[in-house]
Amino acid sequence: MSALNKKKSKLAFSFQIFILCVLLIYSLIFFSKIVRRDYIFTGDTMCTFAMYSFQYSGFVRGEYPIWNPLVRSGEPEETQQILFTAHPISNMVAAISVLMKVKDVVFSYSIFIYLLILLYVIGNYLLISLWTDNRYAGAFAFILSLGTSSVFWAPYHHSFVLILHAVPWILYAATMYFRGFKFKYLLVLALACI
């Protein structure tokens, strides 16, 4: 292995550690607010928290029909409610929280918001790295994504990150599919569109 390749692999490794450190710092800040005893969601996020609480309690009661997640007793037929209760990440977090016997619904909902933010920033990192063919540009996009208003205001109004987290993945999958016509990128595209 040449000296240049060794230097590049060392830079790539230190680069990944830098991204993980930035993400760890953000995670500590995010969850330090969430785990306070008096913390509760405010603003428009309180409305979706109420929907998540209903969904979570449905999992706890065993009332959640796997075959059709939209048919639940007592739910109004609003479009946002239908999209939210059929969201795969929301369902996954609620089901895993119930299986792990998490009693704090606020913490479970916070994990859902955190996963949306994580998908958004990782998607931006991959997309910008792909388009520019430069990992440093991707890292810069990663850090900028953590500072965007959609991420900053997610505990108060998460609808933006609920929609935006899929956009970089859609663009990434479409770009990669048209470069090599591989079926796995169509699957990524389908999952991002869901």
N, C-alpha and C positions, 0 to 999 in steps of 0.2 A: 504494500500500500504506500502510495507516495505521501510526501509530507503535506502536500496541498489537500489531499483527501482526508488525512488525519485532522488537519486544521478545520476543514469544513464540517466533519462529523462532530468535532469538539464544540464548534460554534452552534451547530444545530441542537446539540444536547443542552448547552447552556441557555440557548434561546427558549427551549421548551420549559426549562426550570423557571425562567423569568415569567413566562405566561402563567405557569402554575402558581407562582408566588403572587402575581397580581390577582388571579382568581381566588386564591386563598384569603387574601386581604379583603377583597370584596365580600366573600362569603362570611367572614367574621363580622364585618360591619352589618351585613344584611341580617344575619341570624342573631346578632347581639340586640338588635331592636325587637326582633320577633319574640324572643324568649322571656322578655320582661313580663312580669305577672299582670301588669295593667295594660298591656298592648292589645289593641283591637283595630281591625281595619276600619278606615274612614273613607269618606267620599263615595264615589261610585263603586269602588271595590267592595263596599259593604253589601251592596245588592247582590253581586255575584258570590260573595261569601255566604249569603243566605241560601243561594241556589246550591252551592257546594255542600253546605251543612245538611240540606235536605237530601242531597245525593249520598253523602257520607252516612247519614242515618238510615237510608235505604239499604246500604251495604251491611250495616250493623244488624238491622232487622232481618236480613236475608230476603229482602223484598225485591232485589234488583234482578230482573229477568235477563239472562245472558243473551237469549235469542233475539230480544228486541229491547234495547235500552231506553227507547223513547216512550214505552208504555209503562207508566208508573201511576199509582193512584194519587190523586190530588194535585197533579202538576198542571199548570195552565199551558196552553199550546202557543206560547210565544216563540218566535224564531230564535231569539238569543238563548232561551232556556233549552230549546231542542239542540242547538249547536253545542251548548256548554255541557249538557248531560251526555251527549254522544262523543265528546272529545276524548280520544284514547289516552292522552296523558293524564287528564283529570280522573278518568276511571281507574287507570293504573295506580295512581297515587292513593286514591281512596281505598281501593281493594288491598293494596299492600299495607296501608296504615291500619286497616281493620284487622288484617291477618297478624300484624305485629302488635296488636292491642294498644295502639296509640289512642289515648282518650282526649287529647288536646286537638280539637278540630282546627283551631287557629294555626297551630304548628303544621298540621297536615296540609292545609291550604297554602301556607307559606312555602312548603316544599313544592307544591304545584307551580306557584309563581316563580320560584327559583329555577325550576327545570325549564320553564319557558324562556327565562332570561339566559340560561346556560345554552339552550339550543340556538337562541338568537345570536349570541356572541361567537359561538363556535361556527355557526353557519357563515357569519361575516368573515371570520378568519379564513375558512376554507375557500370561500368565494373570491376574496381579494387575493389570496395566495395563488389561486388558479388563474385568475385573469391577468395578474401582473407577473406571474412566475417568480415571485419574490416572497419568501417567508417573513421578511422584516416588514414589508408592506401589510401582510396579513396580520402580524402582531400589532402593528399600529392601528389597523382597523378593529382588532379585538379590543384594544384599550379604549379607542374612541367609542365603540359600541357600548362598553360599560358606563360611559359618561353621557350617553344620549338621554334625551328627555323621556323616551319610552321606557328605558330601564330605570332612570332616576325616579319617575313618578309611578312605577309599577305597584308599590304598596298602596297607592291612593286611587289609581285608575289603571287597571291592567289590560284593558281592552286593546290598547295599542300594541302591546307586546304579544297579546293573544293572536293578533292578526299578523304582525310583522315577523314573528319568529319563523314562519314558514317561507317568507319571501326569499331569503338567501339560499335556502335549501332547494327551492324550486329552480332558481337561476343556476345554482351549482349542478343540479341533476340534469337540467336541459343542456348546459354547456358540455358536461362530461359525456352525455349520451350522443350528442352530435359529433363529438370528437372520435368516438370509438364504436358507437352503436352496440353498447353492452346492455344486456337486459337488467343488470343490477341497478343501473341508474334510472331505469323506468320504474323500478320498485321504490327507489328513494323519492322520485317525483310523485308517485302515487301516495306514498306516506305523507309527504309534505303537503299535498293538496287536501288530504283528509283533515 
